[in-house]
Amino acid sequence: MNQKLKSEAFTIYLILGSMFIAALVASNLIFQKFFYWNPFGWFRFELSVGILPYPITFLITDIISEIYGKKKANQIVIAGIFASLFSMSIILIANYTPAIENSPINNETFTKVFGLSPIAVLASMLSYLFAQFIDIRIFHFWKRKTKGKHLWLRNNFSTFSSQFIDTFTVVSLLCIFKVLPWSLFPTLLISGFLFKIIIALLDTPILYLIVYLFKKRFKIASGEEIKLID
């Protein structure tokens, strides 16, 4: 690969990383609102709106894992952790800053919307940390086993496992620390996990298309990865 293509590949890696961080931070900012979804009347999902951008992070890490390798995927995950903690610290400072009388948003409204529970943030960060690293590890385990073939297998197996761990961890911690009542545990666990499985299945064709475009553009063989400068 010539220098021009390497530079282009690195730029795309940065764009994917920025999208990953934006989706992760957004999910932490909006998670306090809950909604329901009842597709075709088959099942009523009760979910936090924070779940909407979150599956994007797993799609992006799968893309990076497939194209750039395990190390680069782990680097994005670590960057996401620091970005989340940094954004939460800014919100915490802003929450304790007194609003002026003419402020369109007063202290009470700001606290109600952005005054995130430290336990909720901790639960989100722990579940995220476990799930993402497990997702990357399982993805590359199946990549080795299948010798770079059957992308759908490693994409879905890694996502199913990591998403269950993510959902179980965050809901359990929120209930243990009484942020949410235990009565909501089974509903939120089942709804959250099933929703993430559906999204994982739906994003498989998207993953195939993106990987195909990468391989065509950068002329990389099946199972081959783009090596960027560390």
C-alpha positions as CSV (number, residue, x, y, z in Angstrom):
1,M,0.0,0.0,0.0
2,N,1.4,3.4,-1.0
3,Q,1.7,6.4,1.3
4,K,-1.4,8.1,-0.1
5,L,-3.6,5.1,0.6
6,K,-2.1,4.7,4.1
7,S,-2.9,8.4,4.8
8,E,-6.5,7.9,3.6
9,A,-6.8,4.7,5.7
10,F,-5.6,6.6,8.8
11,T,-8.1,9.5,8.1
12,I,-10.9,7.0,7.9
13,Y,-9.8,5.4,11.1
14,L,-9.9,8.8,12.9
15,I,-13.4,9.4,11.5
16,L,-14.6,6.0,12.7
17,G,-13.0,6.7,16.1
18,S,-14.7,10.1,16.4
19,M,-18.1,8.6,15.5
20,F,-17.5,5.9,18.1
21,I,-16.8,8.5,20.8
22,A,-19.7,10.7,19.8
23,A,-22.1,7.8,19.9
24,L,-20.8,6.6,23.3
25,V,-20.9,10.1,24.9
26,A,-24.4,10.7,23.5
27,S,-25.7,7.5,25.0
28,N,-24.4,8.5,28.4
29,L,-26.0,12.0,28.2
30,I,-29.5,10.9,27.2
31,F,-30.0,7.6,29.0
32,Q,-32.3,9.0,31.6
33,K,-35.3,9.1,29.2
34,F,-37.1,5.8,28.7
35,F,-39.5,4.8,25.8
36,Y,-41.4,1.8,24.6
37,W,-41.4,0.2,21.1
38,N,-44.0,-2.3,20.1
39,P,-43.2,-3.5,16.6
40,F,-46.3,-5.1,14.9
41,G,-47.7,-5.7,18.4
42,W,-45.4,-8.7,18.9
43,F,-43.5,-7.5,21.9
44,R,-43.3,-4.4,24.0
45,F,-39.8,-3.2,24.4
46,E,-39.1,-0.8,27.3
47,L,-35.8,0.9,26.8
48,S,-33.6,3.9,27.6
49,V,-33.1,6.2,24.7
50,G,-29.4,5.8,25.5
51,I,-29.6,2.4,23.8
52,L,-30.2,4.0,20.4
53,P,-26.7,5.2,19.6
54,Y,-25.0,2.5,21.7
55,P,-25.2,-0.4,19.1
56,I,-23.3,1.9,16.7
57,T,-20.2,1.6,18.9
58,F,-20.2,-2.2,18.5
59,L,-20.6,-1.9,14.7
60,I,-17.7,0.5,14.6
61,T,-15.4,-1.6,16.7
62,D,-16.2,-4.6,14.5
63,I,-15.3,-2.6,11.4
64,I,-12.1,-1.5,13.0
65,S,-11.3,-5.0,14.3
66,E,-11.9,-6.5,10.8
67,I,-10.0,-3.8,8.9
68,Y,-7.4,-2.4,11.3
69,G,-6.9,-5.2,13.8
70,K,-7.4,-5.9,17.5
71,K,-4.9,-3.4,18.8
72,K,-6.5,-0.5,17.0
73,A,-10.0,-1.5,18.2
74,N,-8.8,-1.7,21.8
75,Q,-7.2,1.8,21.4
76,I,-10.6,3.2,20.3
77,V,-12.3,1.6,23.3
78,I,-9.7,3.1,25.7
79,A,-10.1,6.5,24.1
80,G,-13.9,6.2,24.5
81,I,-13.5,5.6,28.2
82,F,-11.4,8.8,28.7
83,A,-13.8,10.8,26.5
84,S,-16.8,9.6,28.6
85,L,-15.1,10.4,31.9
86,F,-14.0,13.8,30.6
87,S,-17.5,14.7,29.4
88,M,-19.1,13.6,32.7
89,S,-16.6,15.7,34.6
90,I,-17.6,18.8,32.5
91,I,-21.3,18.1,33.1
92,L,-20.6,17.7,36.9
93,I,-18.8,21.1,37.0
94,A,-21.6,22.7,34.9
95,N,-24.2,21.3,37.3
96,Y,-22.6,23.0,40.3
97,T,-22.3,26.3,38.5
98,P,-25.2,28.6,39.6
99,A,-27.5,29.9,36.9
100,I,-28.2,33.6,36.6
101,E,-31.8,34.8,37.0
102,N,-32.3,35.4,33.3
103,S,-30.9,32.0,32.2
104,P,-33.3,30.1,29.9
105,I,-32.4,27.0,31.8
106,N,-32.5,27.2,35.6
107,N,-30.5,25.1,38.1
108,E,-33.4,22.7,38.8
109,T,-34.1,21.9,35.1
110,F,-30.4,21.5,34.3
111,T,-29.9,19.1,37.3
112,K,-33.0,17.1,36.4
113,V,-31.8,16.6,32.8
114,F,-28.0,16.4,33.2
115,G,-27.5,15.7,37.0
116,L,-26.4,12.2,36.3
117,S,-26.2,9.8,39.2
118,P,-22.6,8.8,39.9
119,I,-23.8,5.2,40.3
120,A,-25.5,5.3,36.9
121,V,-22.4,6.6,35.2
122,L,-20.2,4.0,37.0
123,A,-22.6,1.2,35.9
124,S,-22.5,2.4,32.4
125,M,-18.7,2.7,32.3
126,L,-18.2,-0.8,33.8
127,S,-20.7,-2.5,31.5
128,Y,-19.2,-0.7,28.5
129,L,-15.7,-1.6,29.5
130,F,-16.5,-5.3,30.0
131,A,-18.7,-5.6,26.9
132,Q,-16.4,-3.8,24.4
133,F,-13.2,-5.7,25.3
134,I,-15.1,-9.0,25.3
135,D,-16.6,-8.2,22.0
136,I,-13.2,-7.5,20.4
137,R,-11.7,-10.6,22.0
138,I,-14.5,-12.9,20.8
139,F,-14.5,-11.3,17.4
140,H,-10.8,-12.1,16.9
141,F,-11.1,-15.6,18.4
142,W,-13.6,-16.5,15.6
143,K,-11.6,-14.7,13.0
144,R,-8.7,-16.9,13.8
145,K,-10.8,-20.0,14.0
146,T,-12.5,-19.3,10.6
147,K,-9.2,-18.1,9.1
148,G,-10.8,-14.7,8.1
149,K,-13.9,-16.3,6.6
150,H,-17.6,-16.1,7.7
151,L,-17.7,-12.4,8.8
152,W,-21.3,-12.8,9.9
153,L,-20.4,-15.5,12.4
154,R,-17.8,-13.5,14.3
155,N,-19.8,-10.3,14.0
156,N,-23.0,-11.8,15.6
157,F,-21.4,-14.2,18.1
158,S,-19.2,-11.4,19.5
159,T,-22.0,-8.9,19.6
160,F,-24.6,-11.3,21.2
161,S,-22.2,-12.3,24.0
162,S,-20.9,-8.8,24.7
163,Q,-24.4,-7.2,24.6
164,F,-25.8,-9.6,27.1
165,I,-22.9,-8.9,29.5
166,D,-23.4,-5.1,28.9
167,T,-27.2,-5.2,29.5
168,F,-27.0,-7.5,32.5
169,T,-24.1,-5.6,34.2
170,V,-25.7,-2.1,33.8
171,V,-29.2,-3.1,34.8
172,S,-27.9,-5.1,37.8
173,L,-25.8,-2.3,39.1
174,L,-28.5,0.2,38.7
175,C,-30.9,-2.0,40.7
176,I,-28.3,-2.9,43.3
177,F,-27.6,0.7,44.1
178,K,-31.3,1.5,43.9
179,V,-31.2,3.8,40.9
180,L,-33.9,1.6,39.5
181,P,-36.4,-0.7,41.3
182,W,-35.8,-4.5,41.0
183,S,-39.3,-4.8,39.6
184,L,-37.9,-3.3,36.3
185,F,-35.0,-5.7,36.2
186,P,-36.5,-8.6,34.0
187,T,-38.3,-6.2,31.7
188,L,-35.2,-4.0,31.1
189,L,-32.9,-7.0,30.8
190,I,-35.0,-8.8,28.2
191,S,-36.0,-5.7,26.3
192,G,-32.5,-4.4,26.2
193,F,-30.9,-7.7,25.1
194,L,-33.5,-8.5,22.5
195,F,-33.3,-5.0,21.0
196,K,-29.5,-5.2,20.7
197,I,-29.8,-8.7,19.0
198,I,-32.2,-7.3,16.5
199,I,-29.9,-4.3,15.8
200,A,-26.9,-6.7,15.5
201,L,-28.7,-8.8,12.9
202,L,-29.8,-5.7,11.0
203,D,-26.3,-4.2,10.9
204,T,-24.7,-7.4,9.5
205,P,-25.4,-6.4,5.9
206,I,-24.0,-2.9,6.6
207,L,-20.8,-4.4,8.0
208,Y,-20.4,-6.6,4.9
209,L,-20.9,-3.6,2.6
210,I,-18.4,-1.5,4.5
211,V,-15.8,-4.3,4.7
212,Y,-16.3,-4.9,0.9
213,L,-15.7,-1.3,0.1
214,F,-12.6,-1.2,2.3
215,K,-11.1,-4.3,0.7
216,K,-11.9,-2.9,-2.8
217,R,-10.4,0.5,-2.1
218,F,-7.3,-0.6,-0.3
219,K,-6.8,-3.9,-2.1
220,I,-6.6,-6.1,1.0
221,A,-7.2,-9.8,0.9
222,S,-9.7,-11.8,3.1
223,G,-8.4,-11.9,6.6
224,E,-5.7,-9.3,5.9
225,E,-5.6,-6.1,8.0
226,I,-4.4,-2.5,7.3
227,K,-1.3,-1.8,9.4
228,L,-1.2,1.8,10.6
229,I,1.7,3.5,12.4
230,D,1.3,2.9,16.2
